[in-house]
């Protein structure tokens, strides 16, 4: 679900949030390298909206910012997600090695990932309540593809795909941790492999049990549910992006209509100059 900023707050609060955007963008741009920052500067900011994301981000603020380059077909949407204190940090008020919590998230991703989002960065911004919060920024869509497991034969999933996933998962551990200590802990036997396989089977069984319980709750009327196209994502992704052939969500027309108005040369307020 996407809610434009002017529909989320009163006119006064929405204006307060919008006024913080230029300074926040300049701060964020400084966390990018020169090449990425130069690319970002070819786009102009035109609108802001709040996007409801997954359950892992409940209670945190998540925004999407629309930028337009050459024309409406040349759009860039950045996701701005609030970064909280690390769960492994405990109740300590010590901020750790990073002054910005968003930087902690970004540096961790850069260390683990072979190729991070080119617009991955961080910043700090005040909300409508005047409270400063740390954020990390990335593209809403990073143009990466994903395997369609439904179209892959079981033999390929078991013999090839699972090995690729294992290598992919092992790589960030080796990059971010002590690879020699990890190798010593795993040892020469298959004990760790067996333990992981056992956990995976138990987890799958629990998922099936939970899903069956959900269906029972729906059929009995305890849990309301709406029928729909299960092939679509919760965002209702069903349109094709005009340039990249990527999905476009239902809320795209709302954001683009705002862009047409706000980025009009006669208004002049859609341009961001760092």
N, C-alpha and C positions, 0 to 999 in steps of 0.2 A: 504494500500500500504506500502510495506517495501523496504527500500533502504539501502543496506550495506554501511558502513561508507566509504569504499574505492571508492564507486561509487558516493557518495554524495559530497565529497570534493576533492581538489587536493591532490596529494601524500603527500605534505608537511603538509597541514592542517589535513589530515586524521591521519598522524603520530602524530601530536600534540595532537589530541583528544585521540588517543589510549594510549599515554604516561601518560595521566591523570587518566586512568582507575584504575590501582593498588592502588594509594593513595585514590581515591574516594571510592573504594570498602572497603578499611580498615576503612575509616571514617564511611561508612554506616554500616558495621558490628558491630561497637561499639554501635550502637543504638539498636541492638537486644539483647535479654537476652542470657545467656550462652548456653542454650540448642539449641536455634535457630541458634546462631552463630556457634556452633559446627557442626550442620547439614550443614550449608552453606559451611563450610571449607572442607567438603567431595566432593565438586564440584570444578571444575577448569574453570575459565573464558576462552572463546575461541573466541568470536566475538561480534561485536556491529553493530546495524543497527538502522536507524530512522524509526519509524512507524507512519503513518498518522492516527490520531484517530478521535473522533467525533467532531462535531461543537463546543462543549463546550470547547475544548482545542485548537481552532484555534489561532495561534499566539504564542503558547507555544511550547517548545521543548519536544518531547517525543521520548524516545529510548527504544529498547529492547536489553537485553544482554543475550547471550547464554552461559550456563554453562553445562558441561558434567561431569557426575559422573563415575559410573562403566564402561559404554560404551555408544554408541550412543542412545540406547534405554532408558538410564537413563539421560534424559535431563531436565534441569531446565531453564526456560526463565523468567527473571525478567523484568518488565516494569518500566522505570525510567521517571517520568513525572515532568516537571517544575512546581514549586509552586510559585504563585504570591502573592502579598499583598491581604489580605481579602477585599472583596468589601464593607464590613460594616466598615472597618477601616477608609475610607475616604482618603483625600489627605495628611493626616499626615505622616511625615517621621518616626514616632515612630514605631519600629518593634514590640511593644507589649511585652507580657511575654516570647516570644520565640525568640531566636537569629536567628533561621533558619525557613524560611517560610514553608519548608517541614515538620518540626516538628509540626507546628501548625495544618497542615492537618492530620498528623498521630495521634497526641494526641486527636484531635476531633473524628476521626474514632474509636480509641480505647475506648474512653469514651462512644460513642453511640452504638457500635456494641457489641452484646453478644459474638461473636467470630470473631476477626479480622484475616486477613491473617497472617500466621505465619512468613512471611518474610517482613511484613510491617515495614518500617523504613525510614530514611531520610539521606540526605547528601548534599554536596556542591561540584561543579565541574566547572572547567573553560572550555569554549567552544573553537572552532577553532579561535575565535576572541580574546581569552584571557580574556573574561569577566566571572567572577564567577557568577554562578546561583544556586539557591536552588532547590532541587528536593526531591520528595518522591518516595519510591520504594515499589513495591509489585509484586506478581506473575502475569504474563500475564493471566494465567488461574488458578483460585483458587480451581478448582475441585468441586465447589458447583453446585447443580442441580437447575433447574427452572421448574416450572409447565407449561405444554403444555395446554394453555387455550382452544385451538381448540378441544382437546380431552376430555374436562370436560363439563358435562351437565350444562346448565344455572342455574338450581336449586342449584347445588353444588357451582358454582361461587358466586351466590348471598347469599346463606345461610352459606357457610363455608369459601371459599377462601377469600371473602372480609373481613370477621372477622379476619382471620389470618393476612391479610395485615394491617388491622387497629391496631391490637395488636402489630405487628412488628414495625409500624410507631410510635405508642404511647410510646413504650418502650424507644427508644433513647431520646425522648423528656423528659421523666421522669428521665432518667439517667443524662442528661446534663443540665436540667433546674430545676426550683423550682416546684416540682410536686404539692405542696400545692397551689401555686399561679395559676398554670395551671388549677387545679381542681376547684378552686374558680371562675376563669374566665369563664370556661365552664358552671358552674352552674348546677342546677338540671333539667332544661328543655331540650327540643330537639332543641332549637333555633340554636345552633352551627351545629348540625347534618344536619338540614334543609338547612342552608346556604352552607355547603360543598356539599350537594347533588345538590343544584341548580347550584353551580359553576361547578361541574363535568359535568352536563348535558350541560351547556353552552359551556364548553370546548370541549366536544365531538362534539357538533354541529359545532363549529368553525373548528375542525379538518376535518370534512366531507366537509365543505365548501372549506377549503384550498386544500384538495386533489382533489376535483372536479375542482378547478381552475387550478391546476397543470396538470391534465389530459387534460383539454381544451387547455392549452398552448402547450402541447406536440402534440396534434392532429393538431393544427393550424400551427405547425412548429416554434413557437416562442421560445420554449425550446427544445433543442436536448436531446434525450434519447436513450438508447440502450436496446433492449429486452434481457432478460436473465431469469435464473431460480430464481424466487422470493422466493423460499424456502431457498435459500442460503443467508448467510450474506454478507455484503459488502466486507468482507475479502475473500469470496469464500470458506468458510469452507466446506469441503466435504470429507476429509480423516479421518480415525480413528487412534487415537494415539495407538502405538503398545503395550504400557504397561497399560494405564489407560482406554482405550476405549473412550478417549475424542477426540474432533475434531483436525485435523491438517490442517493448511492453505496451500494455493498454494505455498507460499514462503518458506515452510519448506525445500525442497531439496536444495535451494540456501544456507540457513544457515548451513545445515548439511554438505554440500560439503566444506564449509569454515571451519567447525569444524574438518573435517577429516584432512585437511591440517594443520591448525593452532595448533591443539592439538596433533600432531604427536610427539612421544617421542624424535625423532631425532631433532626436532626443539626446544622443551623445552620452548617455549615462551607462551604456553597456560596455564601454571600452575600459580595459584594465591596463594601466601603464605602470610597470614595476619601477 
